[in-house]
């Protein structure tokens, strides 16, 4: 059974999703913050972010990109956007 939490907050244009999350005490696992580990994935549900960075193109698969996945530490806010934090299930 799914339990969905939603949180709306203010974010400044030009800041990354991770920066906005940190400013608003929203936790996103982000060990490297440099687009290298791929652990800070978010999915864009509505709106859009600045174009993919070279780090995102390297780290994300074509399927992930097609599914709207971005790296929170790289993806910059350009307008109103809705994202969900992608969490991997523990095995
Ligand atoms: S924190 Fe490592 S890719 Fe974003």
Boltz pocket constraint, residues with backbone or C-beta under 6 A from the ligand:
constraints:
  - pocket:
      binder: B
      contacts: [[A, 29], [A, 30], [A, 31], [A, 32], [A, 33], [A, 34], [A, 35], [A, 36], [A, 37], [A, 38], [A, 39], [A, 40], [A, 71], [A, 72], [A, 73], [A, 74]]
      max_distance: 6.0
